[in-house]
Structures are given as structure tokens and as C-alpha cells.
Amino acid sequence: MSAQNSKPTSNNYASIKKYISIAMGAFYIFIGAMLLITKHFGAFELPNKALSIGLGCLMAIYGGFRLYRAFANKEV
């Protein structure tokens, strides 16, 4: 039995993990952009615009990091 046939589910898992990381990265960037535009976070209204901008920037940066990590990973 070759090494390629012994781990078929490992490749599928890595592929699914990559797509989930891409989707979550895009989601974090979207939420970050929404926080930059408005000062609402779901049902909560943030006390000032500076907090909204700061949280939006942090979420967008984290989303960019997740996208970078998803595309830079060479497992698949």
C-alpha cells in the first residue's frame, strides 16, 4: 500500500479546513468593514466612534491574517 492511499481523509480535511479559513477570513473582514461604517455591533451600540473604528480595524487585520494563513499553507 502506498503512502498516498493510506491517508485519503487527511487531504480532504486539509481542503475543508482551507475553505473554512477563507470563509471566516472574509467574514471577519466584512464585519470589520461594517464596524468602520457604523457603530453598531450586532444588537449592541458601541459607546463612541473611536471604539467602533478600533474594533473594526482589529477585526479586518485578523481577517487578513486568516486569509494569508489559508493561502500560504502548502498542505493541500
Secondary structure, 3 states (H helix, E strand, C coil): CCHHHHCHHHHHHHHHHHHHHHHHHHHHHHHHHHHHHCCEECCEECCCHHHHHHHHHHHHHHHHHHHHHHHHCCCC
